Amino acid sequence: SQNNTFSYCLQMESAQTLIQLIELTCNVTNAFTTAVFQANLINQTLVLKEFHSLSQGVNHGAIIRFGEGPIGKAAETEQPILKENFAGESSELKIYKKSEDLKGFIAIPIKKEKLLGVLIVDTKESYYFSLRIQKIVTEIANLIAPHLDNKFSSEDEVVLDHLPTHEL
C-alpha cells in the first residue's frame, strides 16, 4: 500500500508539472489557448488531457482523429503544423464550442520513441510565431513528454493493464 501511495504522489507531481509547463507556454507565447492532447495509437485519436485558455468555449471532452484538422495532421505526420495569418475557422481545430477570432496557431508533436501527443498553442495577439518562439515551444513539448503517461501506446500495454498485480 505504501508503494501505491508513492506512485500516486509521483502521478500528482507529474500532473502538476504538466500544468506548470502549459502555463509557462502560455506566458512565453502570449497564447489565447495552450493545450496538450494525449495520443491513443490504437484508436488513432487525440484526447484533450490538459489546457489553459482565456476562452470560455473550450470543449473539455475534445477527441480528434489522426489526420483531422491541423491538430490531427500534426499527429498523423508527426511534424509541426504552423498556421500564420490564421484565417481558418477556429472550428477546424475541434477544441472550441464557439468561433474564436484567432490570428496564429502552432501544433507540435510530443514524442519519445513514438508519438505521445500534441502540444497546441493559438493566439489572438500576433499573426505569426517567431522562430525563437517556435524553438521554445518545441523544447517545452520535449519537456512535456515524460509527463504523458501513455497507456494507449501499444496493444501489449493495454493487455498488461488488465493483469492482476501482486504486492511484495
NUKOLLUM-62876 format. One line per 10 residues: their letters; for each residue x, y, z of N, C-alpha, C. Coordinates in nm, 3 decimals. Each point is the difference from the previous one (the first is absolute). Example, Ala and Ser with C-alpha at 12.3 -4.5 7.8 and 13.67 -1.06 7.14 Angstrom:
2
as> 1.319/-0.569/0.780/-0.089/0.119/0.000/0.090/0.120/0.000  -0.035/0.105/-0.072/0.082/0.119/0.006/-0.077/0.109/0.073
***
This chain:
168
sqnntfsycl> 0.082/-0.120/0.000/-0.082/0.120/0.000/0.086/0.126/0.000  0.116/-0.008/0.067/0.092/0.114/0.001/0.051/0.026/-0.142  0.017/-0.108/-0.077/0.043/0.011/-0.139/-0.106/0.074/-0.082  -0.129/-0.029/0.025/-0.109/0.067/-0.071/-0.003/0.148/0.033  0.025/0.035/0.126/0.002/0.140/0.043/0.113/0.074/-0.070  0.117/-0.062/-0.008/0.114/0.061/-0.068/-0.031/0.022/-0.147  -0.059/-0.101/-0.064/-0.037/0.011/-0.140/-0.101/0.112/-0.022  -0.098/0.010/0.090/-0.100/0.106/-0.009/0.065/0.138/0.012  0.095/0.014/0.093/0.070/0.128/0.019/0.079/0.038/-0.125  0.065/-0.098/-0.062/0.073/0.026/-0.124/-0.094/0.044/-0.111
qmesaqtliq> -0.117/-0.065/-0.009/-0.098/0.038/-0.103/-0.049/0.143/0.023  -0.027/0.037/0.124/-0.048/0.135/0.032/0.108/0.104/-0.031  0.125/-0.033/0.035/0.111/0.091/-0.028/0.017/0.019/-0.151  -0.013/-0.109/-0.075/0.012/0.005/-0.145/-0.114/0.084/-0.060  -0.121/-0.018/0.051/-0.115/0.078/-0.048/0.020/0.149/0.028  0.054/0.031/0.118/0.026/0.140/0.035/0.107/0.060/-0.090  0.104/-0.077/-0.030/0.106/0.046/-0.090/-0.057/0.025/-0.139  -0.088/-0.087/-0.047/-0.063/0.018/-0.131/-0.076/0.132/-0.004  -0.077/0.029/0.104/-0.076/0.125/0.008/0.095/0.120/-0.001  0.108/-0.010/0.075/0.098/0.110/0.004/0.066/0.023/-0.136
lieltcnvtn> 0.029/-0.107/-0.073/0.059/0.013/-0.133/-0.098/0.063/-0.099  -0.128/-0.033/0.014/-0.103/0.060/-0.085/-0.012/0.150/0.030  0.000/0.035/0.129/-0.009/0.141/0.038/0.123/0.077/-0.047  0.119/-0.061/0.010/0.122/0.062/-0.050/-0.011/0.027/-0.150  -0.051/-0.098/-0.074/-0.017/0.016/-0.144/-0.093/0.117/-0.030  -0.110/0.009/0.074/-0.094/0.112/-0.018/0.070/0.133/0.019  0.077/0.012/0.106/0.066/0.126/0.032/0.106/0.038/-0.102  0.077/-0.097/-0.046/0.108/0.027/-0.095/-0.055/0.039/-0.138  -0.114/-0.056/-0.037/-0.053/0.018/-0.136/-0.114/0.101/-0.010  -0.044/0.057/0.112/-0.121/0.084/0.002/-0.118/-0.078/-0.059
afttavfqan> -0.014/-0.123/0.043/-0.102/-0.090/-0.055/-0.140/0.039/0.045  -0.094/-0.028/-0.087/-0.142/0.003/0.037/-0.033/-0.134/0.066  0.046/-0.107/-0.065/-0.015/-0.135/0.054/0.128/-0.079/-0.022  0.039/-0.074/0.102/0.105/-0.101/-0.012/-0.061/-0.129/0.051  0.017/-0.109/-0.076/-0.060/-0.127/0.038/0.092/-0.116/-0.034  -0.013/-0.106/0.079/0.071/-0.124/-0.027/-0.104/-0.107/-0.027  0.015/-0.063/-0.116/-0.083/-0.115/-0.036/0.084/-0.125/0.015  -0.058/-0.104/0.059/0.069/-0.128/0.016/-0.040/-0.092/-0.114  0.099/-0.067/-0.059/-0.024/-0.089/-0.113/-0.044/-0.138/0.047  -0.101/-0.054/-0.068/-0.040/-0.139/0.015/0.035/-0.065/-0.134
linqtlvlke> 0.114/-0.070/-0.004/0.051/-0.055/-0.126/-0.086/-0.116/-0.051  -0.071/-0.066/0.089/-0.086/-0.110/-0.042/-0.121/0.054/-0.076  -0.066/0.099/0.059/-0.119/0.059/-0.064/0.032/0.111/-0.098  0.128/0.040/-0.007/0.043/0.110/-0.087/-0.078/0.128/0.032  -0.006/0.032/0.130/-0.070/0.120/0.044/0.088/0.079/0.098  -0.035/0.126/0.014/0.061/0.089/0.099/-0.109/0.042/0.097  0.031/-0.008/0.129/-0.096/0.037/0.105/0.056/0.121/0.074  -0.083/0.103/0.018/0.044/0.119/0.074/0.031/-0.041/0.143  0.127/0.015/0.039/0.043/-0.042/0.135/0.002/0.118/0.096  0.056/0.111/-0.042/0.015/0.116/0.087/0.008/0.125/-0.086
fhslsqgvnh> -0.049/0.114/0.052/0.007/0.124/-0.077/-0.007/0.120/0.093  0.042/0.113/-0.055/-0.018/0.130/0.065/-0.051/0.093/-0.109  -0.112/0.068/0.023/-0.060/0.081/-0.105/-0.070/0.123/0.057  -0.003/0.105/-0.079/-0.079/0.119/0.031/-0.142/-0.014/-0.055  -0.026/-0.108/-0.071/-0.131/-0.026/-0.059/-0.093/-0.069/0.099  -0.125/0.037/-0.002/-0.103/-0.071/0.077/-0.057/-0.115/-0.084  0.041/-0.010/-0.126/-0.059/-0.096/-0.092/0.083/-0.121/-0.033  0.095/-0.037/0.087/0.081/-0.119/-0.028/-0.085/-0.124/0.022  0.008/-0.091/-0.095/-0.070/-0.128/0.009/0.086/-0.095/0.084  -0.034/-0.013/0.129/0.081/-0.077/0.095/0.014/-0.147/-0.039
gaiirfgegp> -0.094/-0.053/-0.075/0.004/-0.141/-0.040/0.048/-0.020/-0.142  0.075/0.095/-0.053/0.042/-0.006/-0.141/0.079/-0.127/-0.030  -0.043/-0.068/-0.106/0.072/-0.116/-0.054/0.015/0.024/-0.149  0.123/-0.009/-0.049/0.031/0.029/-0.140/0.063/-0.123/-0.063  -0.048/-0.039/-0.115/0.058/-0.113/-0.074/0.131/0.044/-0.066  0.096/-0.090/-0.007/0.124/0.028/-0.073/-0.038/0.042/-0.142  0.062/0.107/-0.048/-0.026/0.050/-0.135/-0.113/0.102/-0.007  -0.077/0.016/0.109/-0.115/0.090/0.001/0.044/0.141/0.043  -0.013/0.097/-0.091/0.039/0.137/0.032/0.150/0.011/0.025  0.047/0.120/0.033/0.145/0.020/0.020/0.056/-0.080/0.117
igkaaeteqp> -0.077/-0.019/0.106/0.050/-0.073/0.116/0.016/-0.149/-0.034  -0.101/-0.056/-0.063/0.007/-0.140/-0.043/0.107/-0.024/-0.105  0.024/0.101/-0.085/0.104/-0.010/-0.103/0.138/-0.004/0.066  0.020/0.077/0.107/0.128/-0.002/0.072/0.026/-0.139/0.059  -0.106/-0.066/0.049/0.015/-0.135/0.054/0.028/-0.101/-0.111  -0.075/0.011/-0.108/0.013/-0.095/-0.112/0.140/0.006/-0.062  0.052/0.121/-0.023/0.129/0.017/-0.067/0.117/0.003/0.098  -0.032/0.018/0.130/0.102/0.018/0.104/0.093/0.117/-0.034  -0.058/0.101/-0.066/0.073/0.122/-0.036/-0.075/0.122/0.054  0.073/0.107/0.034/-0.067/0.122/0.046/-0.090/0.059/-0.109
ilkenfages> -0.110/0.059/0.042/-0.090/0.071/-0.091/-0.004/0.145/0.047  0.035/0.091/-0.089/0.001/0.143/0.032/-0.099/0.070/-0.092  -0.094/0.072/0.059/-0.098/0.078/-0.077/0.020/0.146/0.037  0.062/0.074/-0.090/0.017/0.143/0.021/-0.110/0.071/-0.077  -0.033/0.123/0.041/-0.113/0.071/-0.060/-0.121/-0.093/-0.005  -0.025/-0.064/0.113/-0.103/-0.103/0.010/-0.136/0.056/-0.038  -0.045/-0.033/-0.118/-0.130/0.049/-0.047/-0.105/-0.110/0.010  0.046/-0.120/0.033/-0.092/-0.113/0.009/-0.098/0.018/0.114  -0.109/-0.070/-0.008/-0.097/0.000/0.109/0.062/-0.070/0.120  -0.015/0.060/0.116/0.053/-0.065/0.120/-0.067/-0.136/0.021
selkiykkse> -0.117/-0.020/-0.061/-0.071/-0.128/0.013/0.080/-0.115/-0.062  0.087/0.030/-0.098/0.080/-0.107/-0.061/0.101/-0.058/0.099  0.027/0.072/0.109/0.091/-0.051/0.103/-0.067/-0.105/0.088  -0.133/0.002/0.004/-0.079/-0.100/0.074/0.013/0.012/0.152  0.047/0.116/0.050/0.011/0.013/0.145/-0.093/0.108/0.056  -0.063/0.076/-0.087/-0.090/0.105/0.047/-0.145/-0.032/-0.033  -0.089/0.032/0.094/-0.143/-0.017/-0.021/-0.057/0.116/-0.080  0.070/0.114/0.003/-0.046/0.118/-0.074/0.118/0.058/-0.079  -0.030/0.084/-0.096/0.103/0.059/-0.084/0.088/0.097/0.079  0.129/-0.007/-0.021/0.096/0.091/0.063/0.080/0.067/-0.111
dlkgfiaipi> 0.031/0.128/0.017/0.071/0.078/-0.101/0.152/-0.014/0.019  0.054/-0.111/-0.047/0.142/-0.030/0.019/0.084/0.058/-0.112  0.126/0.032/0.033/0.092/0.054/-0.101/0.113/-0.097/-0.034  0.047/-0.075/0.099/0.110/-0.094/-0.023/-0.023/-0.131/0.073  0.060/-0.108/-0.052/-0.020/-0.134/0.056/0.124/-0.083/-0.028  0.039/-0.081/0.101/0.109/-0.096/-0.019/-0.034/-0.129/0.074  0.031/-0.113/-0.063/-0.018/-0.132/0.062/0.134/-0.073/-0.008  0.048/-0.046/0.115/0.129/-0.069/0.006/-0.022/-0.142/0.052  0.038/-0.101/-0.079/-0.011/-0.139/0.050/0.089/-0.020/0.122  -0.051/-0.073/0.097/0.076/-0.036/0.121/0.041/-0.145/-0.019
kkekllgvli> 0.132/-0.025/-0.005/0.049/-0.133/-0.032/0.113/-0.041/0.094  0.008/-0.131/0.021/0.123/-0.061/0.054/0.043/-0.095/-0.110  -0.015/-0.132/0.022/0.027/-0.093/-0.110/-0.118/0.001/-0.097  -0.118/0.030/0.054/-0.122/0.003/-0.081/-0.081/0.123/0.039  -0.104/0.026/-0.076/-0.085/0.115/0.026/-0.071/-0.017/0.134  0.006/0.104/0.086/-0.070/0.000/0.128/-0.119/0.095/-0.001  0.010/0.105/-0.082/-0.107/0.098/-0.003/0.036/0.119/-0.087  -0.077/0.109/0.017/0.022/0.123/-0.076/-0.019/0.118/0.094  0.095/0.093/-0.004/-0.010/0.126/0.072/-0.048/0.106/-0.099  -0.108/0.071/0.034/-0.049/0.104/-0.090/-0.001/0.135/0.071
vdtkesyyfs> 0.027/0.103/-0.080/-0.004/0.138/0.049/-0.072/0.082/-0.106  -0.098/0.079/0.041/-0.058/0.097/-0.092/0.000/0.137/0.065  -0.015/0.102/-0.082/0.010/0.137/0.051/-0.093/0.093/-0.075  -0.043/0.103/0.070/-0.075/0.110/-0.060/0.088/0.125/-0.008  0.125/-0.013/0.048/0.090/0.114/0.012/0.082/0.026/-0.126  0.044/-0.107/-0.066/0.095/0.015/-0.109/-0.036/-0.095/-0.114  0.032/0.042/-0.123/-0.029/-0.083/-0.116/0.107/-0.106/-0.025  0.110/0.005/0.074/0.106/-0.100/-0.022/0.072/-0.027/0.132  0.071/-0.113/0.002/0.087/-0.037/0.112/0.143/0.012/-0.051  0.083/0.077/0.071/0.140/0.016/-0.042/0.071/-0.135/0.007
lriqkivtei> 0.111/-0.010/-0.071/0.080/-0.123/0.002/0.043/-0.033/0.144  0.034/0.104/0.077/0.039/-0.018/0.140/-0.112/-0.064/0.080  -0.122/0.051/-0.016/-0.117/-0.054/0.073/-0.028/-0.144/-0.046  0.013/-0.026/-0.131/-0.022/-0.136/-0.051/0.099/-0.098/0.065  0.126/0.042/0.015/0.101/-0.085/0.064/-0.033/-0.023/0.147  -0.043/0.106/0.069/-0.034/-0.012/0.142/-0.118/-0.096/0.019  -0.103/0.014/-0.083/-0.118/-0.088/0.010/0.040/-0.144/-0.029  0.088/-0.021/-0.095/0.049/-0.136/-0.030/0.075/-0.058/0.119  0.083/0.080/0.066/0.072/-0.046/0.118/-0.096/-0.031/0.115  -0.104/0.082/0.016/-0.099/-0.028/0.105/-0.073/-0.131/-0.030
anliaphldn> -0.030/-0.026/-0.128/-0.062/-0.129/-0.037/0.090/-0.115/0.043  0.132/0.016/-0.016/0.094/-0.104/0.044/-0.003/-0.017/0.151  -0.018/0.110/0.073/-0.009/-0.007/0.146/-0.131/-0.065/0.046  -0.105/0.015/-0.079/-0.131/-0.057/0.034/0.000/-0.152/-0.018  0.077/-0.050/-0.094/-0.001/-0.142/-0.036/0.003/-0.095/0.120  0.090/0.017/0.097/0.002/-0.095/0.112/-0.124/0.006/0.089  -0.079/0.107/-0.014/-0.118/0.018/0.086/-0.129/-0.050/-0.065  0.012/-0.054/-0.120/-0.116/-0.061/-0.065/0.004/-0.149/0.025  -0.079/-0.045/0.094/-0.009/-0.143/0.030/-0.084/-0.062/-0.110  0.067/-0.061/-0.097/-0.072/-0.046/-0.118/-0.037/-0.148/0.012
kfssedevvl> -0.122/-0.026/0.047/-0.048/-0.138/0.018/-0.050/-0.059/-0.130  -0.009/0.082/-0.104/-0.064/-0.045/-0.124/0.100/-0.014/-0.113  0.128/-0.024/0.033/0.101/0.004/-0.104/0.013/-0.132/-0.076  -0.026/-0.112/0.066/0.007/-0.128/-0.072/-0.101/-0.097/0.061  -0.041/-0.095/-0.080/-0.099/-0.096/0.048/0.054/-0.082/0.116  0.131/-0.029/-0.001/0.060/-0.077/0.110/-0.019/0.071/0.133  0.022/0.131/0.001/-0.012/0.075/0.125/-0.144/0.000/0.049  -0.096/0.008/-0.092/-0.140/0.000/0.040/-0.035/-0.135/0.063  0.048/-0.109/-0.059/-0.024/-0.133/0.056/0.063/-0.011/0.138  0.122/0.049/0.015/0.069/-0.007/0.129/-0.074/0.078/0.108
dhlpthel> -0.068/0.107/-0.037/-0.076/0.079/0.098/-0.109/-0.083/0.067  -0.046/-0.106/-0.068/-0.110/-0.080/0.054/0.048/-0.120/0.081  0.130/-0.023/0.003/0.053/-0.113/0.076/-0.001/0.034/0.150  -0.025/-0.100/0.085/0.003/0.028/0.144/0.143/0.036/0.044  0.010/0.087/0.098/0.132/0.036/0.052/0.016/-0.062/0.138  0.120/-0.038/0.030/0.029/-0.064/0.129/0.092/0.093/0.077  -0.040/0.035/0.120/0.084/0.085/0.082/0.103/-0.088/0.072  0.119/0.054/0.015/0.108/-0.073/0.068/-0.011/0.015/0.150
***
